[in-house]
Amino acid sequence: MICTHHLRWHGTLRDEPTKLPWGFGLELELVGVDYESSHLTALGGLRVSFSPKPDDPALPALHAGDEVTVIAQAKRPQLFRDEGAFDRRAYLASQGIDLVATLRSPDLIQRASSAPLSAGTLLARIRHRLRHEVDTLFAAQPEVGAVLRAMLLGDRSFVERDEAVDFQKTGVFHVLVVAGLHVGALAFFLYWIGRKLRLSRLATMLFTLTLLFAYVAVIEQRPPVLRAALMAAIVVLGPSSTGGWMS
């Protein structure tokens, strides 16, 4: 087994760097790692956290899709053996995170190449902008902003905070994720608005599907969300004679 003591990890940023109450978070899709004098293939997800000190320089300007190198000690997420304890390792694995690391200095992360502007990178920047707007609106209450980012944008980065455990203990952790129910409710609401505006059936369908898929594009695209969006599209496009909830 390879020792993970301050290795040089190579990967591609999955998303824009995330501003957190205690610092920054970055997620890399790993492609390799330098171990001693060898370059080895490394696959999986690496989440890097950085808590800046007052005299630390700023992080380099990084964007989704950039190829980067990080020098850090990576390890598997901590696993608590207590019965009923929050299984952080399994939760992070469901998000494609296999290793976690702490960045000791901004000088230890470098951009190897910039990502070309594409639909994916553009959506990542829009998503980042929306998160920033939520953080700005609730700058005095970062815990509220974190919950809203999870409920509205599917950003569950704050799961490592105590608030996530509190939601789990009360049995309402599901409200912190954008799920199929949210997508279905949004589709119904958009279609209802179209009907209230007395748009034609074709215009209502275009209005509903355009805004629905625009929303799905900028949130966390988990399988239940994509399935719900597909089913909503089928219902919206279906003939009105079916007597469904859209008729």
C-alpha positions in Angstrom: 0.0 0.0 0.0 1.3 3.4 -0.9 2.0 5.8 1.9 0.0 9.0 1.3 2.4 11.4 3.2 2.5 14.6 1.2 2.4 13.1 -2.3 1.9 15.2 -5.5 -1.6 14.5 -6.8 -2.7 15.2 -10.3 -6.3 15.8 -11.3 -9.0 17.9 -12.9 -11.2 20.2 -10.9 -14.8 18.9 -11.0 -16.3 22.2 -10.1 -15.5 25.8 -9.1 -13.7 26.1 -5.7 -16.4 26.3 -3.0 -16.3 29.1 -0.4 -17.1 27.6 3.0 -17.5 29.3 6.4 -14.1 28.1 7.5 -12.3 28.4 4.2 -12.4 26.8 0.7 -13.1 23.3 -0.7 -12.0 21.8 -4.0 -12.9 18.5 -5.6 -10.5 16.8 -8.0 -11.1 13.9 -10.4 -7.8 12.2 -9.9 -5.7 10.9 -12.8 -2.3 10.2 -11.2 0.1 10.6 -8.3 3.8 11.0 -8.0 5.4 8.6 -5.6 9.1 8.8 -5.0 10.5 8.9 -8.6 7.5 7.2 -10.2 4.2 8.5 -11.7 1.4 6.2 -10.9 -2.2 6.1 -12.1 -4.7 7.1 -9.5 -8.4 7.1 -10.1 -11.2 8.5 -7.9 -12.2 11.7 -6.2 -10.1 13.8 -3.8 -11.7 16.6 -1.7 -9.2 19.2 -0.6 -10.0 21.7 2.2 -8.1 24.9 2.9 -8.5 27.1 6.0 -6.4 30.3 5.3 -4.4 31.9 8.0 -4.2 35.7 8.2 -0.8 35.9 6.6 -1.5 33.3 3.9 -1.5 34.4 0.2 -4.7 33.9 -1.7 -5.4 30.7 -3.6 -4.5 30.8 -7.3 -7.4 31.6 -9.7 -8.8 28.1 -10.4 -11.8 27.1 -12.4 -13.8 23.9 -13.1 -12.0 21.8 -15.7 -8.5 23.1 -14.9 -5.8 20.5 -14.6 -4.0 21.0 -11.2 -1.4 19.4 -9.0 -1.7 19.3 -5.2 0.9 18.4 -2.7 -0.9 17.1 0.4 -1.4 14.1 2.7 -4.5 12.4 1.5 -6.4 9.8 3.5 -9.7 7.9 3.5 -12.5 9.7 5.3 -12.7 9.0 9.0 -15.0 6.1 9.9 -16.7 6.0 13.3 -17.5 2.6 14.7 -20.2 3.8 17.1 -23.6 2.4 16.3 -25.9 5.0 14.8 -23.0 7.4 14.1 -23.1 9.4 10.9 -21.3 7.3 8.2 -19.2 10.1 6.7 -17.2 7.7 4.6 -20.2 6.2 2.9 -21.8 9.6 2.4 -18.7 11.0 0.7 -18.4 7.8 -1.4 -21.9 8.5 -2.7 -20.6 11.8 -4.0 -17.6 10.2 -5.6 -15.1 11.2 -2.9 -12.6 8.5 -2.0 -9.9 10.6 -0.3 -9.8 13.8 1.7 -6.8 16.1 2.3 -6.0 19.4 3.9 -4.0 22.0 1.9 -1.4 23.5 4.2 -0.5 26.4 1.9 -1.8 27.9 -1.4 1.7 27.4 -2.8 1.2 23.7 -2.7 -1.5 23.8 -5.4 -0.7 24.7 -9.0 -2.6 24.9 -12.2 -1.0 22.7 -14.9 -3.4 23.8 -17.7 -6.5 25.9 -18.0 -9.8 24.4 -19.1 -11.3 25.4 -22.4 -14.6 27.2 -22.1 -17.4 24.7 -22.7 -21.0 24.2 -21.7 -19.9 22.3 -18.6 -17.4 24.9 -17.4 -19.9 27.7 -18.1 -22.6 26.0 -16.0 -20.1 25.5 -13.2 -19.4 29.2 -13.2 -23.1 30.0 -13.1 -23.5 27.6 -10.3 -20.6 29.2 -8.4 -22.2 32.6 -9.0 -25.5 31.5 -7.5 -23.8 30.1 -4.5 -21.9 33.3 -4.0 -25.2 35.3 -4.2 -26.7 33.1 -1.4 -23.6 33.5 0.7 -23.7 37.3 0.2 -27.4 37.5 1.2 -26.8 35.6 4.4 -23.2 36.7 5.2 -24.2 37.3 8.8 -25.8 33.8 9.1 -23.4 31.4 7.2 -25.2 28.4 8.6 -28.5 29.6 7.1 -26.8 30.2 3.8 -25.3 26.7 3.9 -28.7 25.1 4.4 -30.2 27.1 1.6 -27.4 26.2 -0.8 -28.2 22.5 -0.1 -31.9 22.8 -0.4 -32.0 25.1 -3.5 -28.8 24.2 -5.4 -27.9 20.8 -4.2 -24.6 22.0 -2.6 -24.1 19.8 0.4 -20.5 20.9 1.2 -21.6 21.9 4.7 -22.3 18.2 5.6 -19.1 18.2 7.6 -20.6 20.7 10.0 -22.7 20.0 13.1 -25.8 21.2 11.4 -25.8 18.1 9.1 -25.7 15.8 12.1 -28.6 17.6 13.7 -30.7 17.2 10.6 -29.8 13.5 10.5 -30.7 12.9 14.2 -34.1 14.5 13.7 -34.8 12.3 10.6 -35.2 15.2 8.1 -31.8 15.0 6.4 -33.6 14.4 3.1 -34.7 18.1 3.0 -31.1 19.1 2.5 -30.9 17.5 -0.9 -32.5 18.4 -4.2 -34.5 15.2 -5.0 -37.0 14.0 -7.5 -39.9 15.5 -5.4 -38.4 18.9 -5.7 -38.1 18.6 -9.5 -41.6 17.3 -9.9 -43.0 20.1 -7.7 -41.1 22.7 -9.7 -42.4 21.3 -13.0 -46.0 21.5 -11.7 -45.5 25.0 -10.5 -44.0 26.2 -13.8 -46.7 24.6 -15.8 -49.3 26.1 -13.5 -47.8 29.6 -14.1 -47.9 29.0 -17.9 -51.6 28.2 -17.7 -52.3 31.2 -15.5 -50.6 33.4 -18.0 -52.9 31.9 -20.6 -50.1 30.8 -22.8 -50.8 28.3 -25.6 -50.1 24.7 -24.8 -47.0 24.7 -26.9 -45.7 27.9 -25.3 -46.5 26.5 -21.8 -44.5 23.3 -22.6 -41.5 25.3 -23.9 -41.7 27.7 -20.8 -41.9 24.8 -18.4 -39.2 22.6 -19.9 -36.8 25.5 -20.6 -36.8 26.7 -17.0 -36.9 23.2 -15.6 -33.9 21.9 -17.5 -32.0 25.2 -16.8 -32.5 24.6 -13.1 -31.4 20.9 -13.4 -28.3 22.0 -15.3 -27.0 24.2 -12.5 -27.7 22.0 -9.5 -26.2 18.7 -8.4 -27.2 16.3 -11.1 -27.8 13.1 -9.2 -29.6 10.1 -10.8 -33.0 10.8 -9.0 -32.9 14.4 -10.2 -32.3 13.4 -13.8 -34.9 10.7 -13.7 -37.5 13.1 -12.2 -36.6 15.7 -14.9 -37.1 13.1 -17.6 -40.4 11.9 -16.2 -41.6 15.5 -15.9 -40.7 16.2 -19.5 -42.7 13.1 -20.6 -45.7 14.2 -18.7 -45.5 17.8 -20.0 -45.1 16.6 -23.6 -47.8 14.0 -23.2 -51.3 14.5 -24.8 -53.7 16.5 -22.7 -56.3 13.7 -23.2 -54.4 11.5 -20.8 -56.0 13.4 -17.9 -52.8 13.6 -16.0 -52.0 16.2 -13.4 -50.8 18.6 -16.1 -54.2 18.7 -17.9 
